[in-house]
Each structure stands twice: as structure tokens, then as C-alpha cells.
């Protein structure tokens, strides 16, 4: 268990909790710990869905600028082979439903972390964005790539070029977040979403995530081939047998999956 990032498991829901007050600034230690916790969440059979959460006050206000300011080009080029981008990729690769529970601020690297998740639920007082341009740099851990894939290149360019903070309702309209709730309800709303999958068909959910995410990076024909391959693979699972037998005997929505 890390000093600033930990995995808390309760009822098949794993919460990746950032805890570096006051703003959860993402430094090198958090990057390492986030990477390790993401791999743990991916590998644990008792974790069926994952919430990424920074606490009641703030999700993550970005990178630790004091640490970053003294770094050279060579330092940064070497660091990013194993740094924040690698940590983000590890979270994105968790083969389970993931949801970011956003409070306060989710900016820069903080919003890049939110972008690695399958869904984003935000408090109505949240501000999100990619303000790196105001520091003379650009997003470097997925902000130009995942955001453009999420909202389209024109909207992504507006957010990245201006570096402006986007308030919750505009973020919802743009598609940067998926749901807006009262600030005190953010974690509970994220947990309600995640709990849908606590007894779900884990192998099928992983295949669905791999098909959708993998298909975004290839042409349609290649994506359809990937889908067919993953679809066929689900017929080697115990859950496929359970699900189809339950449908025949009891109708839809009654299956009790094992996750195998």
C-alpha cells in the first residue's frame, strides 16, 4: 500500500484513492504508486469494478509544478517512459468497468487521470480542463489523445489551446463528464454505477472493454475482426454457459455469474 495512493476494496468494488493533501498534486511518487495500484486492481479477482477518487474536496489539481519546473528536456524524456503517462495507461488498461468520481478540481494530469476511466461523474461545482498551455507546455499524459477521442478534435483543441477551466454543466454538455450530481453525492453516485457490475459477467465485461477501446485505434474492418475474435472467446467462459442457460430457463436478467 502506497503513501499517497491506496486500493480500498469493499463488496467487490475497488476504490483507487488519491490522498496527498491539499490538492493531490501528481508527483513522481504518486505516479509510481498509481501504476502499482492499477495493476493490483486489474489482477485481483475480488475487484469487479473500480472507482478512482481523490476525496471530498478535490480529485487532482494537476502535476506537481514545483517538482516539474526544474526538469530538463532529457529528464522529462526519460521520465515519461515510466512516469505519469505509464501510470495513466495502467489505469486505462484495467479490464473492468472504471469510473472517476470528480470533486473540486480535475485539471491537467488530474483530468487526464479521469479520462482513463470508462465514465466520469462530477459534482456540480467541479472545474475540469487541460491548462498546461498556460505553463508553456502541452498535456503529456493523454490529454491531447483521449480528450480528442472523447469529444472530437474541434472541442478538444478549444479546451487545450485556451487552457480554460470548464465548469460542470458545460463539461456535461461537451461530453467531458457523463453525469453531474450534488457535490456530496459524487462518491455514492459512482458507487451505484460500479455496483451494477459487482456480480456481472467479468470476462464478458473485459471483452467488451477491449473491443471498444481497441476498435477506436483501428479502421472499421479491423475493429469488426477484433470484435468477432473477442465475441468467440466468451464462449470459452463459464459465464456464457450460465448466462444462456439462465435465459432459457428463467428469462433475461436472472443469471448469477461467477466471473469465470
ZAKELUM-33466 format. One record per residue: residue in one letter; x, y, z of N, C-alpha, C in turn. Coordinates in steps of 0.02 Angstrom, whole numbers, plus 50000, padded with zeros to 5 digits. Layout:
BEGIN
AXYZXYZXYZ;...
***
This chain:
BEGIN
X500424994150000500005000050000500445006250000;X500305010949954500715016849948500565022150000;X500985027050003500885032650050500335037250026;X500295038449961499815043249933499255040149892;X499335033949872498825030449831498715023649862;X498085021949872497925015349901497315012449866;X497255005849869496675002349843496264999949902;X495645002349906495175000349959494644995949927;X494534989949953494064985249923493484984049972;X492874984849946492274983849986491724981249941;X491504975149954490954972349917491074971749842;X491654969649823491874968649753492024975049716;X491954980749750492114987249719492794989549747;X493264990849702493904993449722493935001049712;X494145004649762494225011949756494965013549756;X495195016349701495875019049699495845026049727;X496135026949786496055033149824496705037149823;X496665043149794497235047849798497185051649863;X497745052449898497725055749963498385059349976;X498475064849940499055069149950498805076349959;X498585078150019498315084850030498835090250015;X498615096349996497905098249994497575097149926;X497965096249872497675096249805497815089949765;X498095084849798498265078549763498705079849702;X499195084349710499665085749656500035079349638;X500095078049573500375071749549501135072349542;X501485069649590502215069649587502475062749567;X503115061849567503405055449545503185049649589;X503135050849653502935045449698502215043249684;X501775048049674501075046349656501055042449591;X501455044549543501475040949478501645033649488;X502165032349528502365025449540501825021549577;X501555024649629501055021249669500405020049629;X500215024849588499615024149546499705018349498;X500285017849468500435012349421500365005649457;X500655005149516500644998749552499934996949575;X499565001849599498885000549622498424998649564;X498525001749506498124999949447498234992649428;X498854990449430499004983449415498684978749467;X498724980749530498404976749583497654976249571;X497324981849555496604981749543496424977449483;X496854977449432496734973349373496784965949389;X497244964149433497394957049444496964953849498;X496674957749542496294954849598495614952349576;X495474945949589494834943049569494254945649611;X494394948249671493854950749714493664957949697;X493994960949648493824967649624493484966949557;X492854968849553492464967949491492334974449455;X492404980149490492344986749460492764991549502;X492964997249473493445001649506493205008949503;X493255012249560493135019449566493805022849577;X493935028249541494525032349553494285038849587;X494565040349645494275045549689494835049349724;X494765055949728495255059949762495045062549829;X494435060749850494185063249914493625068349905;X493355070749959492775075149959492915082049932;X493545084349937493705091349920493965092249849;X494385087649827494715088549762494895081749732;X494825081149666495045075049632495795075249624;X496045079649581496765080849575496855087149533;X497215091849559497275098349526497855098649477;X498155092949462498685092849411499345090349437;X499845091149396500525088949413500825093449466;X501335090849499501715094749549502185099349510;X501995105549501502365110249458503045111849489;X503095112249555503735113649587504245108249569;X504025102049569504465096549552504645096749478;X504155098349436504235098149364504655103949338;X504625109749370504935115849345505685115349335;X506005111249376506735110649373506975105149325;X506505101849293506705096249250506905098649181;X507405095449152507645097049085507285092849034;X507415094348970507135090148917507345082948925;X507975081748940508215074948949507875071449008;X507795075149063507455072349121506755070249103;X506385074549068505685073249053505625067549002;X506055067548952506025062348901506135055448932;X506605055048980506735048649013506175046949061;X505915051949097505405050849148504765048149117;X504565050749059503915048849032503895041649005;X504475038449001504465031448983504195027149040;X504215029849100503985026049158503585030349206;X503395036449186503085041149231502335041449226;X502065047649223501345048649227500975045249169;X501255045749109500915042649052500855035049061;X501375031949088501355024749100500845023149155;X500805027349206500305026249258499605026849231;X499485031849188498825032749157498655026749114;X499125024349077498995018549034498825012349075;X499135011749134498975006049178498255006449203;X498025012449219497335013249241496855011849183;X497015014549124496595013449066496545006049048;X497065002249063497094995149045496744990649095;X496484993249150496124988949198495534985749162;X495504979149158494994975749117494324975049153;X494114980349184493494980449224493174987349215;X492524987949227492214994649224492534999349274;X492705005349251493025010349293492635016949289;X492615020549345492265026949348492665031749391;X492745037849366493085043149403492555047249440;X492655048149505492205052149547492545058849559;X492295064049526492655070449523492355075549571;X492785078149615492595083349661493075089149653;X492845095149666493275101049667493585102649600;X494205100549591494575101749529494845095249501;X494795094549434495125089149398495465092449338;X496085094349347496435098549299497085095349278;X497295096649216497935094149192497975086649199;X498505084349234498575077249245497995074249282;X497655078149324497065075749359496505074049310;X496385078349261495865076649212496095071149165;X496745070849151496995065349111496865058649146;X496925058649213496765052549250496025050949243;X495595055949248494875054849238494725052049169;X495095054349119494995052049050495165044749041;X495565041849084495735034749078495155030349098;X494665033049132494105029049157493555028449104;X493125023549114492575022349067492015027549075;X491955030349134491425035149149491685040349198;X491395046349195491585051749240490955054749271;X490925054749337490375057749374490655063549414;X490345069449407490625075649436490125079149481;X490385082349532489975086849572489805093049532;X489255096249548489035101949508489455108249518;X489935107949565490405113549575491105112049547;X491165106649510491825104549485492055108949428;X492715109749424493035112949366493535107949337;X493495106849271493935102149237494295105849181;X494835102849156495175106049100495895103649092;X496205106249039496905104749023497275111449017;X497485114349074497785120949073498535121149059;X498825115649034499555115349025499825120748980;X499435122948931499665128048884499855134448920;X499535135748978499675141749017500355141349051;X500655135349051501325134349078501845133849023;X501625134648961502095134148905502225127148882;X501795122348902501865115448881501185112948856;X501145106548840500515103648819500355097648865;X499745095248864499595089148902500055083548879;X500315079748927500805074648909500645067648934;X500035066648960499855060048985499165057948959;X499035059748897498415057648865497915063048851;X498045069148873497555074548865497415076448794;X497905076148750497765077748679497455071848642;X497565065848667497335059848632496665057348657;X496615056148722495975053448748495425058748745;X495595065048757495075070148755494805070948684;X495245071048634495015071648565494585065748544;X494755059748567494345053948552493675054248587;X493655057548644493035057848683492555063148656;X492805069148642492355074648623492455077148552;X492935074448516493075076648448493635081748447;X493995082348390494585086548388494435093948397;X493885096448370493755103648375493655105848447;X493235102148484493125103848554493755102848595;X494125097548581494745096348617495245101948606;X495295104348545495755109848530495565116148568;X494925117648573494705123448611494925122848684;X494825116948714495005115948784495755116348794;X496135113148749496865112948757497185119548738;X496965122748683497265129048661497165134548712;X496565135048742496415140448788496655139048859;X496685132648877496865130848945496345132748996;X495735134348973495225136949019494935131449064;X494675133649121494335129149166493615128449142;X493375122449138492695121049114492265119049173;X491725122649183491275121049239490835115049222;X490535112249274490215105749269489685105249214;X489235110049211488695109449162488945109949090;X489435114249078489725114449011490105107948996;X490455105349047490825099049037490335093449020;X489755093549051489245088449035488995089248964;X488865095448943488625096748875489145094848823;X489785095948838490315094248791490465086748789;X490265083148841490425076048846491055074648885;X491335079748918491935078648958491775074649021;X491175075449047490925071249102490255068349080;X490045063149114489445059449094488845060649139;X488975063049199488425064049247488645069349297;X488175073649316488305078949365487815078049422;X488085077949483487665077049543487875082249595;X487515082449651487715086849706488405084849731;X488805089649752489495088049773489555082549825;X489095082449873489135077349925488925070349901;X488635069949841488385063549816488845060249765;X489425063249753489855060849698490075053649708;X490355052149766490605045349776490035040349777;X489475042049809488905037449811488635036049741;X488615041149699488375040149630488855035749591;X489505036749601489995032449568489935025349592;X489815024449656489755017649682489125014249656;X488575017949651487965014949623488085012349553;X488455016249513488605014049445489045007849446;X489565007949488490035002349490489704995949516;X489224996549562488924990749593488504986649544;X488324989649488487964985849436488364979749413;X489024980249420489464975249391489774970649443;X489574971549507489884967649561489764960149552;X489194958249522489054951249510488954949949435;X489274954049394489194953549322489644948349291;X489564947549226489984942849188490654946049175;X491124944949219491764948549219492144947549154;X492164941449128492544940249067492214943749008;X491554943849005491204947248951491304954848956;X491294957449017491404964649026492114966549003;X492604962349020493284963648998493334963448922;X492984958548891492994958048818492654964048786;X492104966348814491764972248788492204978348790;X492554979248847493014984948854493584984548803;X493864978548795494414977648748494184978948676;X493574976848660493324977948592493204985248578;X492904988848625492754995948614493404999948612;X493834999048662494455002948665494915001248607;X494984994848592495424992748538495164994948470;X494514994948461494224996948398494315004248382;X494405008448432494505015548421495155017148385;X495635012548389496295013748362496415010648293;X495895007548265495975004148201495395005948155;X495435003948091494885005148045494305000448061;X493725001748031493114998048048493194990548035;X493484988747979493554981647963493984978048015;X494534981248036494954978148087494594977948154;X494204983148168493814983148230493304977548232;X492974976248176492484970948173492814964048181;X493414963348155493774957048164493964956148238;X494174961548269494324961248341493704959248380;X493144962348365492524960848399492334953448391;X492384950948330492214943848317492664939148357;X493314940848360493784936748398493604936648472;X493454942448500493294942948571492614939848586;X492134940748541491484937548548491544929948551;X491924927248506492024919948506492354917648570;X492814921648596493154919848657492704919248718;X492144922948718491694922448775491364915548780;X491364911848725491064905148726491514900048759;X492094902148779492534897848819492474899148893;X491994903348913491924905248983491334901549016;X491394900849081490864897949121490244902449121;X490374909049122489814913849125489374913349063;X489664911849005489244911148945488754905448953;X488984899848980488544894148992487994895949042;X488194899249097487724901149149487204906049121;X487454911149084487004916349059486494913649010;X486704909548964486234907048914485754901848943;X486004897648989485564892749021485034896449063;X485244901749099484784905549140484254909049097;X484464911649039483994914948994483454910048971;X483664904148952483184899048927482704896948982;X482964896149043482554893449097482154898849134;X482444904949140482134909949184482014916649151;X482224917549088482154923949055482754928449069;X482764934449040483354938849045483444941849114;X484084943249130484244946949190484244943049254;X484214936449251484184932349312484814928349325;X485294928749282485894924549287486314926549348;X486614921549380487074922549436487764920549413;X488144925449390488784924149359489324922749411;X489834919049390490394917549434491004921949418;X490994925049360491574929049339492124924849308;X491964918649290492464914149261492274912149190;
***
